[in-house]
Amino acid sequence: MPKKVFVAPGHGLKPDPKHPGKTIFDPGAVGHAGGKTFEEHDFNTKVANALAAALRRCGVVVVLEDGGGNHDPNFKGSIKAANASGADYAVEVHHNAAGGTGSEVVVNDRASAANKQLAKTMAAAMAGALGIRNRGVKARDRESFNIETTMPASIPECAFVDSAIDQAVLDQPGYAATVAEAICESLCGFLGVAFNPPPAAPGVRKEELSMADVNDILAKLELLRVGEKRDPAKADPHDFASLEGVARKVDDARGDITWLKAAVKAIAQKTGATLPPGG
């Protein structure tokens, strides 16, 4: 019998405290940068839709909650829908805010060891796919979605909508699919389902990424932690130029790491470093 997963986008409609029986729209966290608005509910919905598609590709039955329907996905509506779905697992997609960067997964502190391990795997997978900090697992007895669902559940907080580094990642066209695939592969492992990867994009030549390139990238990725591990004022513009060169090489070879160039540009702008023309 195929496995079933309930997927919901966080936030959206919620009860209007001033008008009982009516709802109001809750966008969730909101960030701003470069004249753009980064609205959490928008990203939650895009990732939830991409996750549903990825799970279905792997043979998983998906119950996808409509983030804009006439229910309250942010409160009891999601819990009620999840419990009525008969799903083997429930996930509600969220994005973070209020000072920080990176991916994390929230579970109930009374969750099973297996579910906590899934959360750990999922957080690492999201962070690795996006190239941002792995914030790990947050186990706490606070989120009603994790507490009141009758099946194992978790809340992936994919990235921060108000972080310059994360915004550079969020702003990439393939963001939702990238993080959704990471969540999907983690869930497949938990459910005992074979992960069926998406077809490679035309022109992708992964064999062209040499071990020397990989080692160079790993060494230079430390620069993405510039705000945490070193004084930004001491950042060497040549470091950024070099990293940008590696980004171009990796982008040519794999096509799915455009976040690297965007993150480099965001850090360079913040530190005043100069990138080469056309970077």
C-alpha angles and dihedrals in degrees: 000000000000120000119249128215128190112216124191134174112230121243124007121120118018136170114284106235091203096049114040113217094025132094137220130199118260112194093190118218118358130203132184132206136152093358091306129117118220105203116190098214090054092055092041090056095047093049093045091052092047091047092052090052092048093049092049089051087058093052097259119140108234131202103197118194115221107240093204103041131113096277135077109260093175097061138016093340094073093046093048092047092047093049091048092050097070088224124168090220138014128208130181114196118223141164126218137233144167104081124334146068135236145043129299139165125224122211135166111273087233093055118128120268088249092055092047089051089051089052090051092049092046095050091051092046094051094046092046094049093048098038095234134118120299105228092180128208126342108200111188141141097237116087111082092207090064094040104045103037112103094220131055109288143178142181115223111206095202102189143327117275091202100048118100091216093048093043089059087057095042090052093062117105093232097046099109094047092046096054093037091057090052091052092044095052091049092050092048090055091051093047095045092243123140111250110233105202120219117260114272116258115253112272096021109143107182093171089069091069102093128204089249088057091049093050090047091051094048091052094048096044087078085075088068086069092056092125092054107035108032143022108274089213089066095052112130114228088213089062090058093045089052092047090049089054090052089048091056091049093049092044090054091049101042109014092205101082100074086127088075095064091044093050091048091052092049092051093043090053091049094050098037093244117154121234124205118264114276092021 
